[in-house]
Amino acid sequence: MKQDTKHKIIETGARIIHHKGYHHTGIQEVLTAAGVPKGSFYFYFKNKEDFGLHVIDFFNQMYLGMIDPILKNEALTAIEQLEGIFDFYISLFKELDFQCGCPIGNLSQEMGDLNPVFSDKLTQSVEVMAAVYRDLLEKAVSSGQADDRINTSQAAEFIVTSWHEALIKMKINRSIDPLKLHKRFILKLISAA
């Protein structure tokens, strides 16, 4: 029961932070939305910063959970899995009417240069994303699907960085086109052909 309450606070807070940002989300707002009394917050979290760090962990798990079926689909090649991840998020953001963007990207823009504790946690979070792409690229190179001259670590970092920029452009243009352009360029850049 106690862990359920903690998870409910984190999940509710994550949803609100994703829409409004960390600074514009109040503790009382989260507790009211979660239907949890205020005293419960300080039972589970030292302060709002501690809560925010738990939310980042939640976003990481959410990201990995969303792409897990694609990564576990052994019928797909590494390139098809990469393309599947792009297509999944292109479809998701279209359904979300081009809103919200990546919660880790949003928090990085909002908090990355303001709070060293958040900065360290967000750096680790971005590395989680990059590691997924690095692993896929290494598989693609070893199977001959991707250019063997690719530095897979740098390419993975570039995929994450350029994806976040594409999300920013998606939000301001209210169009999925920047995400499609990102996908097209990445697949062409890594192609072994």
C-alpha positions as CSV (number, residue, x, y, z in Angstrom):
1,M,0.0,0.0,0.0
2,K,2.8,2.4,0.9
3,Q,4.7,1.8,-2.3
4,D,1.4,2.1,-4.3
5,T,0.9,5.6,-2.7
6,K,4.4,6.7,-3.6
7,H,4.1,5.4,-7.1
8,K,0.7,7.2,-7.5
9,I,2.3,10.5,-6.4
10,I,5.2,10.0,-8.8
11,E,3.0,9.0,-11.7
12,T,0.6,11.9,-11.2
13,G,3.4,14.4,-10.7
14,A,5.2,13.1,-13.8
15,R,2.0,13.6,-15.9
16,I,1.6,17.2,-14.6
17,I,5.3,18.0,-15.0
18,H,5.3,16.7,-18.5
19,H,2.5,19.2,-19.4
20,K,3.5,22.2,-17.3
21,G,7.1,21.8,-16.4
22,Y,8.8,21.4,-13.0
23,H,8.7,25.0,-11.8
24,H,5.0,25.4,-12.7
25,T,4.0,22.2,-10.9
26,G,3.2,22.6,-7.2
27,I,3.3,19.8,-4.6
28,Q,-0.2,20.5,-3.5
29,E,-1.4,20.3,-7.1
30,V,0.2,16.9,-7.4
31,L,-1.3,15.6,-4.2
32,T,-4.8,16.9,-5.0
33,A,-4.7,15.3,-8.4
34,A,-3.4,12.0,-6.8
35,G,-6.0,12.2,-4.0
36,V,-3.3,11.9,-1.4
37,P,-3.0,13.9,1.9
38,K,-0.1,16.4,2.1
39,G,1.6,14.6,4.9
40,S,2.2,11.6,2.6
41,F,4.5,13.6,0.4
42,Y,7.1,14.2,3.1
43,F,6.8,10.6,4.2
44,Y,8.2,9.5,0.8
45,F,10.2,12.5,-0.4
46,K,12.6,14.9,1.4
47,N,11.6,17.8,-0.7
48,K,10.5,18.8,-4.2
49,E,14.0,18.2,-5.6
50,D,14.0,14.6,-4.3
51,F,10.5,14.1,-5.8
52,G,11.8,15.5,-9.1
53,L,14.7,13.1,-9.2
54,H,12.2,10.2,-8.7
55,V,10.1,11.6,-11.5
56,I,13.2,11.5,-13.8
57,D,13.6,7.8,-12.9
58,F,9.9,7.2,-13.7
59,F,10.3,8.9,-17.1
60,N,13.3,6.6,-17.8
61,Q,11.3,3.5,-17.0
62,M,8.4,4.8,-19.0
63,Y,10.6,5.3,-22.1
64,L,12.2,1.9,-21.8
65,G,8.8,0.3,-21.2
66,M,7.3,1.9,-24.3
67,I,10.1,0.7,-26.6
68,D,10.5,-2.7,-25.0
69,P,8.1,-4.6,-27.4
70,I,10.1,-3.2,-30.4
71,L,13.4,-4.2,-28.9
72,K,12.2,-7.7,-28.0
73,N,10.7,-8.4,-31.4
74,E,13.3,-10.8,-32.8
75,A,11.6,-10.8,-36.2
76,L,12.9,-7.2,-36.8
77,T,16.5,-6.4,-37.8
78,A,18.4,-3.7,-35.8
79,I,17.6,-1.1,-38.4
80,E,13.9,-2.1,-38.4
81,Q,13.9,-1.8,-34.6
82,L,15.4,1.7,-34.9
83,E,12.9,2.7,-37.5
84,G,10.2,1.1,-35.3
85,I,11.1,3.4,-32.3
86,F,11.0,6.5,-34.5
87,D,7.6,5.4,-36.0
88,F,6.2,4.7,-32.6
89,Y,7.0,8.2,-31.3
90,I,6.0,9.9,-34.6
91,S,2.6,8.2,-34.2
92,L,2.4,9.0,-30.4
93,F,3.2,12.7,-30.9
94,K,0.7,13.0,-33.7
95,E,-2.0,11.5,-31.3
96,L,-0.9,14.1,-28.7
97,D,-1.5,16.9,-31.2
98,F,2.2,17.7,-31.3
99,Q,2.3,18.7,-27.6
100,C,4.4,17.8,-24.6
101,G,7.6,16.6,-26.3
102,C,10.1,14.4,-24.5
103,P,9.8,14.8,-20.7
104,I,13.6,14.4,-20.3
105,G,14.3,16.9,-23.0
106,N,11.9,19.3,-21.4
107,L,13.4,19.0,-18.0
108,S,16.9,19.3,-19.4
109,Q,16.0,22.6,-21.0
110,E,14.2,23.8,-17.8
111,M,16.6,22.5,-15.1
112,G,19.8,21.4,-16.8
113,D,21.8,24.5,-16.1
114,L,20.1,25.6,-12.9
115,N,20.6,22.6,-10.6
116,P,23.7,20.4,-10.5
117,V,21.8,17.5,-9.0
118,F,19.2,17.6,-11.7
119,S,22.0,18.1,-14.3
120,D,23.7,14.9,-13.2
121,K,20.5,12.9,-13.1
122,L,19.4,14.2,-16.5
123,T,22.8,13.4,-18.0
124,Q,22.4,9.8,-16.8
125,S,18.9,9.8,-18.2
126,V,20.0,10.9,-21.7
127,E,22.7,8.2,-21.5
128,V,20.0,5.6,-21.0
129,M,18.4,6.8,-24.3
130,A,21.7,6.9,-26.1
131,A,22.6,3.4,-24.9
132,V,19.5,2.0,-26.7
133,Y,20.6,3.6,-30.0
134,R,24.2,2.6,-29.5
135,D,23.3,-1.0,-29.0
136,L,21.1,-1.0,-32.1
137,L,23.8,0.6,-34.2
138,E,26.4,-1.9,-33.0
139,K,24.1,-4.7,-34.0
140,A,23.4,-3.0,-37.4
141,V,27.1,-2.6,-38.1
142,S,28.0,-6.1,-37.1
143,S,25.2,-7.5,-39.3
144,G,26.3,-5.4,-42.3
145,Q,23.2,-3.2,-42.2
146,A,25.0,0.0,-41.2
147,D,28.2,1.6,-42.4
148,D,31.1,0.1,-40.5
149,R,32.9,3.4,-40.3
150,I,30.2,4.8,-38.0
151,N,31.3,5.7,-34.5
152,T,28.3,4.1,-32.8
153,S,28.7,6.1,-29.5
154,Q,28.9,9.4,-31.3
155,A,26.1,8.5,-33.7
156,A,23.8,7.5,-30.7
157,E,24.5,10.8,-29.0
158,F,23.7,12.6,-32.3
159,I,20.4,10.7,-32.7
160,V,19.3,11.7,-29.2
161,T,20.4,15.4,-29.6
162,S,18.9,15.8,-33.0
163,W,15.6,14.1,-31.9
164,H,15.2,16.6,-29.1
165,E,15.7,19.5,-31.6
166,A,13.2,17.9,-33.9
167,L,10.7,17.7,-31.0
168,I,11.1,21.4,-30.3
169,K,10.5,22.2,-34.0
170,M,7.5,19.9,-34.0
171,K,5.9,21.8,-31.1
172,I,6.5,25.3,-32.5
173,N,5.4,24.3,-36.0
174,R,2.6,22.0,-34.8
175,S,3.7,19.4,-37.4
176,I,5.1,15.9,-37.4
177,D,7.3,16.8,-40.4
178,P,10.5,17.5,-38.3
179,L,10.3,14.0,-36.8
180,K,9.9,12.4,-40.2
181,L,12.8,14.5,-41.5
182,H,14.9,13.3,-38.5
183,K,14.1,9.7,-39.2
184,R,14.8,10.0,-42.9
185,F,18.2,11.6,-42.4
186,I,19.3,9.3,-39.6
187,L,18.5,6.2,-41.6
188,K,20.3,7.6,-44.7
189,L,23.4,8.6,-42.6
190,I,23.8,5.1,-41.1
191,S,23.0,3.1,-44.2
192,A,25.6,0.7,-45.4
193,A,24.5,1.3,-49.0
